[in-house]
């Protein structure tokens, strides 16, 4: 399926050039309307029944399961943030068979802080070490060599690998299918941060076979802030949830019997849902967002972004900007590096003058378009990037 620009479906201000979905997605009009209806729903609380507390969660789980090709929506849970999901993993790491002091948690350098801080306490408690895989010093074949170094770091002494399919700061792509195969061969768990990839980059949970995916919803899932989803595989089926709330227990649909306290959790991943998971405002918004992505198709979104940036990136390279080569960069999030001896502030000023919104992360300018961008947005971006190096 080939897509044209879908800007008419979004509530974006006219006259700006927002190429920054990696920071926060704008609202689809359908998502905005779902939120308004959710707010209005609470003005008539007599219409919210005991069944209502479960009706808002199933559509989110079903939509996300379809998005990642997961045949079992009961492996999908609702959570508020990356840190919440990573904390669940950390809490259950002690359950891994044959885990022992001295083993390593492997990740790449400059990962998002929530993917790093999660392991501080568990490393102390279990005597584990964090092994950080750095990119090569040279930019030549940087992504290829970085992928190779990551695979080399995963050994029989690895207990857990945490990686993002698309690096949040510079768009480097890591081959999660190969990483998954390697993790299974050495008995390591694999946890993915899907924040900057799932929804805009093709992904198949059955091919990668991760043990968990943590996926906040406000970026490439096009959903609201503080609403996200996660996938938990079989390793977590009998694990310990981060909180012990009522709705994750067997029989919680039967409100009149809630005082008959239950020790048994609901099946599979359901024990890991956050408290107040039934959010009557955010859940319909996230459902509307993911369902729209499923209608468009992730491949079509990815191809649109690729075509939008293909020629502009070649022009930038010709003018001294550095761009990672495929297949080691994503199509929807591209980190470009400025030519030597050029002042970042001059480029920032040129972009601000043109009302171009991108983000600066580490050594990279992060370009993150979506279907609401057209070639006019990219032309104005290019004008600012080229003007800024003159």
Secondary structure, 3 states (H helix, E strand, C coil): CCCCCCHHHECCCCCCEECECCCCCCCEHHHHHHHHHHHHHHCCHHHCCCCHHHHHHHHHHHHHHHHCCCCCHHHEEEECCHHHHHHHHHHHHHHCCCCCCCCEEEEECCCCCHHHHCCHHHHHHHCCEEEEECCCCCCCCHHHHHHHHHHHHCCCCEEEEEECCECCCCCEECCHHHHHHHHHHHCCEEEEECCCCECCECCCHHHHCCCEEEEECCCCCCCCCCCEEEEECHHHCCCCCCCCCCCCECCCCCHHHCCCCCCCECCHHHHHCCCCCCCCCHHHHHHHHHHHHHHHCHHHHHHHHHHHHHHHHHHHHHCCCEECCCCCECCCCEEEECCCCCCHHHHHHHHHHCCEECEEECCEEEEECCCCCCHHHHHHHHHHHHHCCC
